[in-house]
Amino acid sequence: MVLVSVLNSDGRPLMPCLPPIARLLLKAGKAKVVRRTPFTIKLLVPLTHEHTQPLTLGMDTGSTVVGAAVADEQGKVVYLSEAELRNDITTTMKERAAKRRNRRQRKTRYRPARFNNRRNSTKQGRFSPTMGSKIEGHLREFRFVQAIFPITHIVLETGTFDPHALKHPEVLRKKWLYQQGINYGFANTKAFVLTRDDYTCQQCKGKSKDRRLEVHHIIFRSQNGSNEPENLLTLCKTCHDGLHAGTITLKQKGKKKGTLRHATQMNSIRVQLLKRLRAEETWGFVTKEHRMLAGLPKTHAHDAAIIATRGIAPIFCTTQVLQKKCISDGDYQQTKGVRSEQPITTGKIQGFRKFDTVRYRGQEYFIKGRMSTGYAILMGLDGKKVDLKPIPKFEKMKRVSARSTWMISQKPCQVVDPLPPHVRAEGSQKAAGFLWR
């Protein structure tokens, strides 16, 4: 079942209705369609009395995927979505900078570099482009839901991380390690590796007769190799020198450093969302406990449903999950070729733009690339090309929706059977011990 969002004649959101009611309103000329995904209608006749119920928006915040759900006080879920945020901004900006430097150093240099043009980087309260995109992705989802549902409460699942303590939990007991640095105990690690390997070269097993032992990083530190024992190996100096000279190859596999980039980003995202939204706050361990008591699988949409119902086992009134993927607002590359001599059309070609949603052979796709000869390359929401033969023509496809800042599609939701009454009562008693604020 899929619910239909309803807007008043002045654009204010009302409670959703069932598809048969929406069909009757459209047939009678009392409403019109204003959005296809999710299906939303707008009443053409003003209402004398508006009846709305308190609805709660639950958001499972994240640095990669954001889950959102809307539920009423009885635990009925009327909206589910998962939005994938952008993580390619840093890569694309570095690529753009490299091409710009290359262009300025050629004979086609068209203007001098402005080394003091840094006013934007000195603004107060400025975020990096990646962080700005992630924060705006959360706020965009909030504004989207608020535009089609009468939201009265917001609950956010946030996480407070200490990146240094995540990698070195002992700092929680020994605060002085903060001053000594993360590599303060590396001498102890080297001693452990030598003892573990029995003070024997692990390559030649002592055949070189070289008594000078060294601790080697299997994955080089220049290649993001870790300082943990799993990435360290005892070698004699002869084998160590031969390894770096390229005459010896190791069979052991090392370990790279773990990244704490997402944990660091979530610290800033949490602060900004709580500052800009009047929202309650909950934590991941609370959501996990409630979700396991409700018997739901681990997905961002189900986590958001548990957050929106405040721990009550949800009753799903919708069987569809909106899948969203954030994309760039426009095409910034204007030319191509060795000397940028070939212009790239960023506008419409026969009425179609890149990332437009089109229907072809009864299915919906997104435009990945276009040809001036009237052909298009189509893709799914994951960005992978769909191999269609013959190549689709513009004249055989219909544009469903224009390009936006995200691509939207729908997929069925994994709905579980309702819990037995005694299990639900037991789960409610256990969940009463967790606090919401």
C-alpha angles and dihedrals in degrees: 000000000000122000122218120229115229130206127193121240089266093050099258114139121251132187114294121255138207120271095249091057091048090049092053092049092050093046092050092051093242095119141027134208114256100167134024100196107065092016107244131175131194122214116237094199118066116238122233093207126029118202116195132163129215109271126191124211113211118194127192098204121208146153094242109022129022120203121202134183137171122212138166128231092274092057097255109151114214101169136036130176143161119202121194112213126215119267098166100077096097092050095048093047091051090049091050091049092050092051091047092052090048092050093050093051094054125086088259092070104147104187139006121265114259104223095179096051094113104118093118092056093056097055118125115252093011121159129201115262091255094051092043090053094049094048091047089049090060093046092046091055090049092051091046093054093041090055095059103030132048096242115192102167136031126202120188127195105213135171129219110206135185101202094196093050091048090062096035110029091178090077088075087066099031110041092179090076088075089067095042094053134233095283094051092108097043092109087058090050092052090051090051092051092050090050092045091053092046091241089288130128106252093209106050097014090227098310092124090062088222109143095189106102126194134183111238130200107231090204105038119244088235086062094052094269118172127243091221121116091252089068097043129087135180114240134167117242092253093055092039092055091045091051093055090043090056098243094109129052124198123223095201121098120224136203131251125220116272117243123235095182095114093048090052092048092051090058091061094039091054094051094047096047093049089048096050100036129054093230141147119237132227134167138238098249089056092051092047093052093049093045092052091049089052091049095235124151120247108270132131091242093053091047089053090049091054090048092050094049091046093233099319114131101261125238107212112221090174128055097194131086119202110230113205131181121190115229136178119286093235147351109273099179106093102173142025138194134077092293097025088253097139115077119219118220108232096171128071125311110202088338097310131109132189114279092020114146111241136177116228125172092349096307133096121240139164125242111250098173140357136212125210088225090070103266131118138200112224130204141182128244090275090063095245120136116254110225104227124169124233098030108258118257124216091235091060097051133069125216110237099182137356125250116284137171090279140028115238131200137152133237133180117270122234099242117187127208116268115269120253113263095248092050092048091049091049091048092050091054092050092046092052088076092067118085129221123198 
